[in-house]
Amino acid sequence: MKKLLIGLAVVIVGGTAAGFIFYHHSSPTPTTTVTKKATPSKPKTITTAEVASNANLRYSCIIYYAVKHVQIQRWQELADFERGWQVEIYSENSQVKYLVWPDKNITTAAKQLQPNWFTIKGNQVTYDSFGVHTFQKDMTATVNMAQIISQIKTDHAAHKVRQMRPNLVVKDHRK
């Protein structure tokens, strides 16, 4: 009889323990997931040093400023940020001249009209464009590179200018 009671007690205790374990593992336990809120990163500004060391960023800044702030109508031909730009670099009379064509994929056959261009002398950028169907002198505007960078900061356009670089094709004909 004693063996029967001990066996019954083992079965009851074992069954209770097994039931408890089964119940504990099968019931959903509330879990608390701690998620860290993503802090919005402050857009990285464009610095003078960065522009000096990165030619494509410099050209992007110059083109952005021309489209948004230069009061020469023909520079608006470059306002399509999706199509991009093609910059051709030439050396003319010991001065480097940057021709800017609309559309990064423009073909030679499509280059019928003289493009807009700019030159850089020290920190000065001179925008140039000839008037279509006029006999007037070329239209020009000169601005300091620091003013361009400052305006981009004022416009909160650093991200937009950085996004311009993949749509910029540069062909250097000085080599």
N, C-alpha and C positions, 0 to 999 in steps of 0.2 A: 504494500500500500504506500509506503514511504517513497519507493521508487516511482510510483505512479504520480504522486503529488509533486515530486521534484521535476519529473518530465512534463507534467501539466504546467507547472510554474515556469519552466524554461520556454515552453511553447507560448504561453501568455506573454511573458516579458519579451521574448524574441519577436512575437507578432506585433506587440505594441511598439517596440523599437523600429521594426521594419515599416509599420504603418506610419509612424511619426516621420521617419526619413523619407518615405515615399510622398507623404502629404507635403512635407516641407519643400522638397525639390520640385513637385509638380505645381505648387501654387505660385502664381506670379508674385515675385517680391518687388515692391516698389523700389525703383532705382532713381536716383537723382543724378542727372547729367549736368555737369557744370560746363556751360559753354562760355567761352571768352568772347565778348563782343569785339568785333573787328573795329578797331579805331581807324577812322578814315585817315589815310596817309595824306599829308600835306603835299600837293603837287610840287615837284622839284622845280625851282626857278632856274632860269637860264643865266649863267654868269658870263662875264667878259672873258675870263680865262678859258671857259669851256668853248665859247665861240671862237676864240683865237686858235684853239688847238683842234677844232673839228670843222673842217671846210663845209661839209654837207649841212651841218647845223647853221653855220654862218650864212650859207646861201638860202636856207629855209627862212631864217630871220629876215633877211633882206627882201625876199619875195613876199613874205607875209606883210611886212611893213608897207611895201609898195602897193599891194592889193587893198589893204585896209586904210592907209593913211596918206599916200602920195596923191596929189591932186592932178595927175596926168591921166586923162581918160583911157588912153590905150593900155595902160597897165591893168585895167579891168578885164582885158582879154585873158588874163592869167588867173581869174578868180575861181576857176573850177578846181577845187581841192581834190576831187575824186580822180580826174584825168591826170593831174600832176603836171610836171614841168620837165623840160630838157634844157640844161645849161651847157652851152658850148663856150669854151675858153680859148681865146686867141690873144696873141701878143702883137700889138700894133704900135709902132714908133716907141718902143720900150715901155709901153703902157699895156697892162693886162685888161682886156675887155671881155665881159661876160654877157653873151647873148642869151636871152631867156625866151624859150618857145613854150607856148601852151601845149600840153599833152606830152607826157613822158615817152609816148610811142610815136611821136610825129615822124613822118617819113621825109626824106629829102624832097620828094615831089611836092609835098604839102608846104614846103618852106618858100612860098612865093613872095610874101610881103616881108619887108625888113622887120626883124623882131625888136622888141624892147631890149635894152641892155643897161648894164651898170658898170661902173668902174670903182675901184677902191684905191684911195691914196691916203696912206696913214690910217687914221680912224674915220676918214670921210668917205661916205658912199654917195656917188653921184648917179642918179637915175636919169635915163635918157630915152627919148622916144621921138620919132619924127612924126609930123602931122600928115595923115593920109589925105590926099587930094588938096593939099595946100602948098603954097610956096613960101611958107614961113620957116623960120629957123626951128631946129629941133627943140622940143620942150624938155627942160631939165629941172631937177630938184636935187638939192644936196642936203644930206643929214649926217650927223655924227653917229657912229656905231653905238655909242653909249645911249644916245636918244632912242635908237631902235630897240635896244634891250630894255630900257626903261619903259617904253610904250608897251612892249610885250608883257611886262610885269603888270602895268596898269590895266591892260586888257584881260589879265588872267588867262593868257593864251599860251603859256609855256607848253602845256600838254598838246595843244593843237599844233604848235610849231614842231614839236618833236615827232608828231604823227605825220608830218609832211615828208620827212626824210625818205621813207620807202617809195614815195611817188616822185622822187627826184632822180633824174638820170643826168650824170655829168660826163661830158666828153671833152677831154683836154687836148686841144690841137697844138699845144706848144711843144710837145715832145718830138 
